[in-house]
Amino acid sequence: MSTRSALANLVKQFVGEDPARAAHYLESLPEADAAKVLGALSHTLSAEVFRCFEARFAAGLLKEMGPELFGAVASRLDSQQAAEILRHLPEDRRGDLLDRIPEKAREQMREILTYPENSAGRIMVPDFLAFHSDAKVRSVIQKIRMIARKGLPVSYAYVVDSENKLAGVMNMRDLMLASPDAVLETMMRREVFSVQAFTDREEVADQLSKRRYFAVPVVDPENRLIGVIKAEHLIEDVQEEATEDLQKMFGAGGSERAFSPLGFSLARRLPWLHVNLATAFLAGAVVALFSEIIGKIPVLAVYLPVVAGQGGNAGAQSLVVVIRGLVMREIPPAKVRRLILKEAGIGVLNGILIGSVTGVAAWLWHGNPFLGLVVALAMLVNLVIAGVTGAAIPLTMKALRLDPAQCSNIILTTFTDVMGFLALLGFGVLFKDHL
């Protein structure tokens, strides 16, 4: 066996044994090199690796792989996952690739791709178990047994009418106890919870959590059954969105992963680092305005990071609580003002307590009660501002139809730094004769 053949076999063995690890390694390579590796694998192995790729990276690979290989791989992928990859392609390229995959999978993917970004239709699985209402119990049981022997997953079994409209849901216990000649219409449960395909996924998650169901049927405007959302997939989706929001809060791209290519990561982070740099210059400009008082009373410089840092921490607490409330739909428009007042109240109490401790510490350290008073007042002002802005920033972005998590922490830090410096140095000017 040649060295080339031995190496190819080694790669195939590695991919076959641990496709997730292989995918993570391939994501660290240039797309052209990763495509060459996939081209050397069987279509089955390529599909196994593709299941583990981040969708954007997988879409980038398609430009290098060629449509023939993608058609073979996509036919082996779950239609939901294949559709997610296709979303990251231009419309003209998307249509060309859809034409090269089996008709059934193509129609399923086209249907998924028509739904809005955060809707139930985007996260539903088009594979579900349903029977017509006039089917007999005997034939239904026989089919369920056949499905079980094949090892296919079964959640709920739904009942549809002659027009494929959702009519009910079956209880397996009722099915086993029913007469073999009975029809499903006589023993199905007619009250079945379902969601429209255009329902927001956050609302779906909230309803599933309240009802404790592990799956929910998705229907179109005519109540035709078109898919199922499984709780486990929804949880994964919500968790992914939460981690993306966390990354966005600190200026990293929501689509970035731990092993994303260097250029991809740099492109997502660098613009927001420039934004952060600009805000840092803004804070520096505030300090420059008070350079004279700092020159006369240099001890004030010691407490600049103390006041600003504590404001940033307090604001981050408000920010996280409010963003979670928005995600969980706990903040109706009528209660926005009440929420901001609550965070302002917490800021006042925190400011009094933390300001008093900091002021006493400054007094004892430097032996000047007026210095302690200046630090305490600055801490009080900044913590109140931190509470209000920590709540107001995501609420304002939501009202403007922007992502509440997008770099909200950078905006918050700018407020708390600038206002913390202004408060401390401003009070320093007022009490300069006593410092």
Backbone torsions as a table, in degrees:
resi	resn	phi	psi	omega
1	MET	NA	134.4	-178.4
2	SER	-73.5	162.1	178.2
3	THR	-60.7	-38.9	-179.9
4	ARG	-62.4	-42.7	179.9
5	SER	-68.1	-40.2	179.0
6	ALA	-63.0	-40.8	179.1
7	LEU	-65.6	-41.3	178.9
8	ALA	-62.2	-41.0	178.5
9	ASN	-65.9	-37.1	179.1
10	LEU	-64.5	-42.3	178.7
11	VAL	-63.8	-43.5	179.9
12	LYS	-62.2	-39.8	179.5
13	GLN	-65.8	-42.2	179.7
14	PHE	-62.0	-46.2	-179.7
15	VAL	-65.2	-42.0	-178.6
16	GLY	-66.0	-35.1	-177.5
17	GLU	-80.7	-34.6	-176.8
18	ASP	-145.1	74.9	-177.2
19	PRO	-62.0	-32.5	-179.7
20	ALA	-65.3	-45.0	178.7
21	ARG	-66.0	-39.5	177.4
22	ALA	-62.4	-40.6	179.2
23	ALA	-63.7	-42.2	179.1
24	HIS	-62.7	-37.4	178.6
25	TYR	-68.5	-43.6	-179.0
26	LEU	-63.9	-32.0	179.0
27	GLU	-66.0	-20.1	178.5
28	SER	-85.5	-7.2	-179.9
29	LEU	-94.7	160.0	169.4
30	PRO	-58.6	147.7	-175.1
31	GLU	-59.5	-36.1	-179.8
32	ALA	-63.6	-40.8	179.2
33	ASP	-68.9	-41.5	178.8
34	ALA	-62.7	-37.7	179.7
35	ALA	-65.4	-36.3	178.5
36	LYS	-64.6	-40.1	178.4
37	VAL	-63.3	-45.7	-179.7
38	LEU	-63.8	-36.0	-179.9
39	GLY	-64.1	-24.0	-179.8
40	ALA	-85.5	-8.4	-178.1
41	LEU	-94.6	164.7	172.5
42	SER	-70.3	160.1	180.0
43	HIS	-61.6	-34.9	179.9
44	THR	-64.9	-46.7	178.8
45	LEU	-65.8	-39.3	178.5
46	SER	-60.3	-39.9	178.7
47	ALA	-65.9	-37.9	178.3
48	GLU	-61.2	-42.6	179.2
49	VAL	-69.0	-41.2	-178.2
50	PHE	-59.5	-32.3	179.6
51	ARG	-62.7	-22.8	-175.9
52	CYS	-99.7	-5.0	-179.5
53	PHE	-76.1	148.6	166.3
54	GLU	-67.5	139.7	-169.4
55	ALA	-58.8	-40.0	-178.9
56	ARG	-66.0	-40.8	179.2
57	PHE	-66.0	-41.6	178.7
58	ALA	-61.0	-40.7	178.7
59	ALA	-64.7	-38.7	177.7
60	GLY	-63.8	-33.6	179.1
61	LEU	-65.2	-30.4	-176.9
62	LEU	-60.2	-31.3	179.6
63	LYS	-67.4	-24.6	-179.0
64	GLU	-96.9	-26.0	-172.8
65	MET	-78.1	-34.5	-172.7
66	GLY	92.8	146.6	-174.4
67	PRO	-65.7	-29.6	-177.8
68	GLU	-63.7	-47.0	-179.4
69	LEU	-65.9	-40.7	179.4
70	PHE	-62.5	-41.0	179.2
71	GLY	-58.7	-40.5	179.4
72	ALA	-69.3	-38.7	-179.5
73	VAL	-72.8	-45.4	-176.8
74	ALA	-61.3	-32.5	179.5
75	SER	-67.6	-16.5	179.2
76	ARG	-101.0	-3.6	179.5
77	LEU	-91.3	156.5	169.8
78	ASP	-63.2	136.1	-174.8
79	SER	-60.8	-32.0	177.8
80	GLN	-63.9	-44.3	-179.0
81	GLN	-69.4	-42.3	178.6
82	ALA	-61.8	-39.1	178.3
83	ALA	-65.2	-37.8	178.7
84	GLU	-62.1	-38.5	177.3
85	ILE	-66.5	-42.8	-177.9
86	LEU	-64.8	-26.5	-179.6
87	ARG	-61.9	-24.6	-177.2
88	HIS	-91.3	11.6	179.4
89	LEU	-110.1	153.0	174.4
90	PRO	-62.7	156.1	-176.2
91	GLU	-57.5	-42.8	-177.4
92	ASP	-66.6	-39.5	178.9
93	ARG	-69.6	-35.8	-179.5
94	ARG	-62.6	-45.6	-179.6
95	GLY	-64.3	-37.9	179.8
96	ASP	-62.9	-39.5	-178.3
97	LEU	-76.0	-35.3	178.3
98	LEU	-61.2	-32.4	-179.5
99	ASP	-68.9	-13.4	-174.3
100	ARG	-103.4	5.4	179.6
101	ILE	-114.0	162.5	-177.9
102	PRO	-54.0	148.3	-172.4
103	GLU	-59.8	-43.2	-177.8
104	LYS	-62.2	-47.8	179.0
105	ALA	-64.5	-36.1	-179.7
106	ARG	-63.6	-43.6	-180.0
107	GLU	-66.5	-39.6	178.5
108	GLN	-62.5	-43.4	-178.8
109	MET	-68.0	-39.5	178.0
110	ARG	-62.9	-37.8	179.3
111	GLU	-65.8	-42.7	179.6
112	ILE	-64.4	-40.2	-175.0
113	LEU	-69.8	-13.9	-178.4
114	THR	-84.0	-11.9	-175.7
115	TYR	-87.4	153.2	-179.5
116	PRO	-61.1	163.6	-172.3
117	GLU	-53.4	-49.5	-172.8
118	ASN	-108.2	28.6	-176.9
119	SER	-93.2	165.3	177.7
120	ALA	-62.4	-34.1	180.0
121	GLY	-61.3	-28.9	-179.0
122	ARG	-74.3	-26.2	-174.5
123	ILE	-110.6	2.2	-179.9
124	MET	-76.3	157.6	174.4
125	VAL	-104.7	124.1	-176.4
126	PRO	-78.2	5.3	177.2
127	ASP	-102.8	119.5	-179.0
128	PHE	-150.8	167.1	-178.5
129	LEU	-105.0	117.4	-179.7
130	ALA	-144.0	147.3	179.5
131	PHE	-131.3	153.1	177.5
132	HIS	-75.5	150.2	-172.9
133	SER	-65.5	-21.0	180.0
134	ASP	-93.1	5.1	178.2
135	ALA	-71.4	146.9	179.8
136	LYS	-86.7	150.8	-177.6
137	VAL	-56.7	-40.8	-177.2
138	ARG	-56.8	-48.5	-176.8
139	SER	-71.1	-32.5	178.7
140	VAL	-66.6	-45.5	179.1
141	ILE	-61.6	-41.2	179.2
142	GLN	-61.2	-41.2	-179.8
143	LYS	-69.5	-39.5	178.7
144	ILE	-63.4	-39.3	177.6
145	ARG	-63.6	-39.9	179.5
146	MET	-64.6	-41.3	178.8
147	ILE	-65.0	-40.7	-179.8
148	ALA	-64.0	-38.2	179.4
149	ARG	-65.0	-31.0	178.9
150	LYS	-79.2	-7.1	178.5
151	GLY	77.5	15.6	-179.7
152	LEU	-77.3	140.6	-178.3
153	PRO	-70.2	139.2	178.0
154	VAL	-129.1	127.4	175.9
155	SER	-103.8	-97.8	174.4
156	TYR	-98.3	158.6	173.4
157	ALA	-112.4	122.0	-174.8
158	TYR	-102.8	159.6	-179.9
159	VAL	-119.7	131.4	179.6
160	VAL	-123.7	158.3	178.5
161	ASP	-89.3	-168.8	-175.4
162	SER	-65.5	-19.7	179.3
163	GLU	-101.3	14.4	-179.6
164	ASN	64.3	24.0	174.9
165	LYS	-85.9	141.1	-176.7
166	LEU	-64.4	122.8	-176.9
167	ALA	-112.6	-28.0	-178.5
168	GLY	-179.3	-173.8	178.9
169	VAL	-135.2	147.4	-177.2
170	MET	-98.8	139.7	168.9
171	ASN	-96.0	125.8	-175.1
172	MET	-61.8	-34.5	178.5
173	ARG	-64.5	-44.4	177.6
174	ASP	-61.7	-37.5	-178.7
175	LEU	-65.2	-43.6	-178.4
176	MET	-67.8	-29.7	-177.2
177	LEU	-90.2	-10.2	-176.2
178	ALA	-76.7	159.4	176.3
179	SER	-65.9	138.5	-179.2
180	PRO	-57.0	-27.4	-177.6
181	ASP	-93.4	-1.4	179.2
182	ALA	-71.9	152.0	176.8
183	VAL	-98.2	154.4	-174.1
184	LEU	-61.4	-30.8	-177.3
185	GLU	-59.4	-27.9	-176.7
186	THR	-83.4	-15.4	-176.2
187	MET	-129.8	4.4	178.3
188	MET	-77.3	161.2	175.6
189	ARG	-95.5	117.7	-171.1
190	ARG	-79.6	-26.6	179.6
191	GLU	-85.4	101.3	-177.2
192	VAL	-126.0	133.5	178.6
193	PHE	-81.4	131.3	178.4
194	SER	-142.0	167.2	177.2
195	VAL	-128.9	150.7	175.8
196	GLN	-75.0	150.8	-178.1
197	ALA	-61.7	-24.0	-178.1
198	PHE	-96.5	7.1	176.8
199	THR	-66.6	139.4	178.7
200	ASP	-64.5	137.7	-175.4
201	ARG	-65.2	-26.7	176.8
202	GLU	-65.7	-38.4	176.8
203	GLU	-67.0	-39.1	177.1
204	VAL	-61.4	-45.0	179.9
205	ALA	-62.0	-40.3	179.5
206	ASP	-64.2	-43.4	-179.3
207	GLN	-67.3	-42.2	178.5
208	LEU	-63.1	-38.8	179.3
209	SER	-65.0	-41.7	-179.1
210	LYS	-69.3	-39.3	-175.4
211	ARG	-88.5	-14.2	179.2
212	ARG	60.6	36.0	174.2
213	TYR	-89.1	154.2	177.1
214	PHE	-103.2	2.8	174.3
215	ALA	-162.0	155.7	178.0
216	VAL	-142.4	134.4	178.4
217	PRO	-75.1	146.1	178.2
218	VAL	-111.0	132.3	-177.3
219	VAL	-124.2	157.7	176.1
220	ASP	-88.4	179.1	-178.8
221	PRO	-58.6	-20.1	177.8
222	GLU	-93.3	9.2	-179.8
223	ASN	69.1	20.6	174.5
224	ARG	-79.6	136.2	-179.5
225	LEU	-73.6	121.7	-176.8
226	ILE	-123.6	-8.5	-179.6
227	GLY	178.3	-179.5	-179.4
228	VAL	-137.8	140.1	172.1
229	ILE	-107.1	122.2	177.9
230	LYS	-93.4	138.4	-175.6
231	ALA	-57.6	-38.7	-177.7
232	GLU	-63.9	-38.4	178.4
233	HIS	-70.8	-37.6	179.4
234	LEU	-65.7	-40.8	178.3
235	ILE	-61.7	-44.2	178.3
236	GLU	-60.8	-40.9	-178.5
237	ASP	-66.2	-43.2	179.7
238	VAL	-67.2	-39.0	177.8
239	GLN	-63.6	-40.5	178.7
240	GLU	-64.3	-41.2	178.8
241	GLU	-64.0	-38.3	179.6
242	ALA	-64.0	-41.6	179.0
243	THR	-68.9	-34.3	176.1
244	GLU	-64.4	-41.3	177.9
245	ASP	-62.8	-38.7	178.8
246	LEU	-61.7	-43.5	178.7
247	GLN	-65.4	-40.9	-179.3
248	LYS	-64.5	-35.4	-179.4
249	MET	-57.8	-32.2	-175.8
250	PHE	-107.1	14.0	172.1
251	GLY	87.4	13.6	173.9
252	ALA	-99.4	150.2	-179.6
253	GLY	-65.0	140.2	179.7
254	GLY	-64.7	-24.3	-178.4
255	SER	-90.2	-2.3	-177.9
256	GLU	-75.2	143.1	177.2
257	ARG	-122.5	170.0	-175.8
258	ALA	-58.5	-36.1	-177.2
259	PHE	-112.3	29.8	173.9
260	SER	-65.3	150.4	179.1
261	PRO	-56.4	150.8	-175.7
262	LEU	-56.2	-47.7	-178.9
263	GLY	-62.2	-39.6	179.6
264	PHE	-62.5	-46.4	179.9
265	SER	-64.0	-43.2	-179.0
266	LEU	-62.2	-41.5	-179.3
267	ALA	-65.0	-31.0	-179.6
268	ARG	-80.3	-31.4	-174.2
269	ARG	-92.0	-37.9	-170.1
270	LEU	-59.2	-43.2	-179.5
271	PRO	-58.6	-39.8	-177.9
272	TRP	-77.0	-25.1	172.5
273	LEU	-65.9	-35.4	175.3
274	HIS	-66.0	-39.5	176.2
275	VAL	-61.5	-44.4	179.4
276	ASN	-63.2	-37.6	178.0
277	LEU	-62.6	-41.9	179.2
278	ALA	-63.1	-41.5	178.9
279	THR	-68.4	-32.5	176.5
280	ALA	-65.1	-39.3	175.9
281	PHE	-63.9	-35.6	177.5
282	LEU	-62.3	-45.1	177.2
283	ALA	-63.6	-39.6	177.9
284	GLY	-63.3	-35.6	178.8
285	ALA	-64.2	-35.8	177.5
286	VAL	-63.1	-44.3	178.5
287	VAL	-62.5	-39.0	-179.2
288	ALA	-63.1	-32.0	178.5
289	LEU	-62.6	-27.6	-176.9
290	PHE	-109.5	24.8	-177.3
291	SER	-60.6	-31.6	-178.7
292	GLU	-66.7	-45.9	-179.0
293	ILE	-68.6	-33.4	177.3
294	ILE	-67.1	-37.2	177.9
295	GLY	-63.9	-36.3	-179.4
296	LYS	-81.3	-34.5	-178.1
297	ILE	-127.3	74.8	-174.5
298	PRO	-63.4	-18.7	-179.4
299	VAL	-62.3	-24.3	178.5
300	LEU	-61.3	-32.7	-179.5
301	ALA	-62.0	-27.4	179.9
302	VAL	-62.8	-34.3	-172.2
303	TYR	-97.4	-1.7	176.6
304	LEU	-59.4	-52.1	179.3
305	PRO	-68.1	-26.4	179.6
306	VAL	-66.1	-50.4	-178.2
307	VAL	-67.5	-46.2	-178.4
308	ALA	-65.4	-43.6	-179.0
309	GLY	-64.4	-40.9	179.3
310	GLN	-66.9	-36.2	176.1
311	GLY	-64.5	-41.3	178.2
312	GLY	-62.0	-41.1	179.8
313	ASN	-66.5	-44.3	-179.7
314	ALA	-65.6	-40.5	178.7
315	GLY	-64.6	-37.6	179.0
316	ALA	-63.3	-35.0	177.4
317	GLN	-62.8	-46.6	177.8
318	SER	-62.9	-42.0	-177.7
319	LEU	-58.9	-48.4	-177.9
320	VAL	-63.7	-42.5	-179.0
321	VAL	-63.7	-42.5	-178.0
322	VAL	-70.4	-41.8	178.3
323	ILE	-62.3	-41.1	176.4
324	ARG	-61.8	-41.2	178.8
325	GLY	-62.2	-36.5	177.3
326	LEU	-68.0	-42.3	179.7
327	VAL	-63.6	-41.3	-177.6
328	MET	-86.3	4.8	179.9
329	ARG	57.2	42.2	179.5
330	GLU	-96.2	-1.1	-173.8
331	ILE	-122.2	88.1	175.5
332	PRO	-70.6	155.8	-178.4
333	PRO	-53.9	-34.2	-176.8
334	ALA	-67.6	-17.5	-176.3
335	LYS	-107.7	8.9	-179.0
336	VAL	-63.0	-47.6	-179.3
337	ARG	-61.2	-41.6	179.1
338	ARG	-62.3	-39.5	-179.7
339	LEU	-65.5	-43.6	179.8
340	ILE	-64.0	-40.6	177.4
341	LEU	-64.2	-37.8	178.0
342	LYS	-62.4	-46.7	179.3
343	GLU	-65.3	-34.5	175.6
344	ALA	-64.7	-40.9	177.7
345	GLY	-62.8	-41.9	176.6
346	ILE	-62.6	-38.3	178.0
347	GLY	-62.7	-40.0	178.3
348	VAL	-63.0	-47.6	-178.7
349	LEU	-65.3	-44.8	176.7
350	ASN	-61.0	-40.1	-179.1
351	GLY	-63.6	-41.6	178.9
352	ILE	-65.1	-46.6	-176.1
353	LEU	-71.5	-52.8	-178.8
354	ILE	-68.2	-39.0	178.2
355	GLY	-61.8	-40.0	179.4
356	SER	-64.0	-44.9	179.3
357	VAL	-62.5	-45.2	-178.8
358	THR	-66.6	-41.2	-180.0
359	GLY	-63.7	-43.2	177.9
360	VAL	-63.9	-40.9	178.7
361	ALA	-62.0	-42.2	179.0
362	ALA	-66.1	-38.5	178.7
363	TRP	-62.6	-50.3	-178.0
364	LEU	-66.6	-35.5	-177.1
365	TRP	-69.7	-43.9	-174.0
366	HIS	-107.8	-3.8	175.6
367	GLY	71.3	21.8	-177.9
368	ASN	-128.8	110.8	-178.2
369	PRO	-65.4	-29.5	179.8
370	PHE	-69.8	-33.0	174.0
371	LEU	-63.4	-42.2	176.7
372	GLY	-60.5	-39.3	179.0
373	LEU	-65.4	-42.7	179.3
374	VAL	-61.4	-46.0	-179.7
375	VAL	-65.0	-41.7	-178.8
376	ALA	-64.1	-44.4	180.0
377	LEU	-65.3	-40.8	178.6
378	ALA	-63.9	-39.9	178.4
379	MET	-64.4	-41.7	178.7
380	LEU	-61.0	-48.2	-179.0
381	VAL	-61.7	-45.9	-174.8
382	ASN	-70.0	-34.4	179.3
383	LEU	-71.5	-33.0	174.8
384	VAL	-66.8	-45.6	178.4
385	ILE	-61.9	-39.6	179.9
386	ALA	-61.7	-43.3	179.6
387	GLY	-64.4	-43.8	-178.5
388	VAL	-67.5	-48.0	-178.0
389	THR	-70.1	-34.4	177.5
390	GLY	-60.2	-32.3	177.0
391	ALA	-87.1	-38.1	-172.9
392	ALA	-73.6	-33.9	-176.0
393	ILE	-60.6	-56.3	179.5
394	PRO	-65.1	-33.6	179.0
395	LEU	-66.9	-39.4	178.2
396	THR	-66.8	-43.5	179.7
397	MET	-64.0	-37.3	177.5
398	LYS	-65.1	-41.4	179.4
399	ALA	-64.7	-30.5	178.7
400	LEU	-86.7	5.5	-179.8
401	ARG	63.2	35.4	173.6
402	LEU	-107.4	163.3	178.6
403	ASP	-69.6	117.2	-177.6
404	PRO	-60.5	-23.3	-177.2
405	ALA	-88.3	-12.9	-171.8
406	GLN	-64.8	101.1	175.4
407	CYS	56.0	27.3	179.6
408	SER	-63.5	-31.1	179.8
409	ASN	-68.9	-35.3	177.4
410	ILE	-65.5	-43.0	178.3
411	ILE	-63.0	-43.8	-179.9
412	LEU	-61.9	-45.4	-179.2
413	THR	-60.1	-37.6	177.5
414	THR	-60.3	-46.7	179.6
415	PHE	-60.9	-49.9	-175.0
416	THR	-69.2	-34.5	177.0
417	ASP	-67.0	-51.4	-177.0
418	VAL	-63.1	-47.9	-177.3
419	MET	-71.4	-33.0	176.0
420	GLY	-64.1	-44.0	178.0
421	PHE	-64.7	-44.1	179.8
422	LEU	-60.4	-44.2	-177.8
423	ALA	-64.7	-49.0	-177.0
424	LEU	-64.7	-48.9	-177.3
425	LEU	-72.6	-31.7	176.7
426	GLY	-65.4	-45.8	176.1
427	PHE	-66.9	-29.9	176.0
428	GLY	-63.0	-39.3	176.9
429	VAL	-65.4	-41.4	-178.3
430	LEU	-64.6	-36.4	-176.0
431	PHE	-107.6	21.7	-173.7
432	LYS	-61.6	-28.1	-179.7
433	ASP	-72.3	-14.0	-178.6
434	HIS	-108.9	0.2	-175.9
435	LEU	-101.6	NA	NA
